[in-house]
Amino acid sequence: MPVMTAFAICMVLLLILLLAGIPLPYCFGGALIFLVSTCAIPIKSLMIWGYTQMVSSSLMAVPMFIIAGNLIAESGIAEKLVLLARTFVGKIRGALGCITVVVCGVLGAISGSAFTGIAALGSIMIPELEKEGYSRGFSTSLVTCSSILGTLIPPSVPIIIFGWTTGVSILGCFMATVVPGLITIITFSAINVYYARKKAGPAQITSGETAEGGEKQRSKLHVFVGAIPAMLMPVIILGGIYGGLFTATEAASVCAVIALLVGAFVYRQLKFGRTVKMLRTSASSIGSIFMMIFFCLLLSQCMTQLKIPQMLVQIFLGFTDNKYVILIMVNVFLLFVGMIVNDSTAIMLCAPLLLPLMTAYGIDPIHFCAIMVVNLSAGALTPPYASVLYFGMKVGNAKFGEMMKNTLVFLLIGYFPVILLTTYLEPISMFLPRLLGYA
């Protein structure tokens, strides 16, 4: 069977398995078996190569960031950050929604995951937003959409996987998504302020003020001091990475240890029983993720051995020499892929295929990382995959219809402009990497 024919059938088979709801590891395992059997790829050497890749120290960042994210959700760190922000700016109309967006960005700078924001803030912020006149659907969408900042604000698990898969500088890729992340914070906050002024009620009395019953709230100084350990976490993690004190992998371990110590001994919200239960849940998730990574990695390697990336480059070069047309096609493709698989899986599958094409058109690999991560992050909010969206619905107890309507507002007005700017204005993603000498 011709290689491109086998590749096309393999992709169709993978899509059918994904849409049928088969667990992700088995979807990629099935596609791998088909490609190996039809193209006579030596399975023994392939398995040995896969094992050598899986024992990479860079990959250890993934389970540690998963554990760190779950610890942060249970430790009280998010509550302290929210309380601090409410104490100083909570009286401003629409401030509570802006606080939610910013705190999600801060949590992203600690945990590296899109799920941490909704897990840590959902049960806290959604009821508080409702008290200020926000609808449940908008409140849940605001927290859920803001959670994708966890994949844009470094450190980021998908970016670590991109760097590990392609050999591109992970620290340079971290810097590439900082500005898109900051722009996303601004656009989401603007949508929130518009909604608050048009539909939400007046701001409520916040911490630091005196309630009607004469009950005095804790002082601003006390709130500030209590939030110092939470505020120091992103400083320690990012400062340690870029100060050369530890690698991105070591930063994940440091993050998990600090979250454990702060939650157990400073805020005293991490109890032994809850922590053990959380670690068991994390272990189950990590096992599933690593099984998926292994099969996806082997499938990508099969495609590389068959020289499919080079064939795709030749096809596209024969189709058009216009870089901007290719970028449009890649954007559409990535948005589609993000709708059916998670971002890490899509990166492992597509990055080795698309990177040769991007470099052939003169696109810097670090810039391509930013394009890929920003595009795929939208997939966490777009059905049928939409893992973060469904998780947000569960946490916020919101209906799909009311939540999807508000989520589309954030995507179309707040996020798609960020995708376009990241794709077509190279300095947005390349300014910081070049300034710091990574590109």
Disulfide bonds with the S-S distance in Angstrom:
none
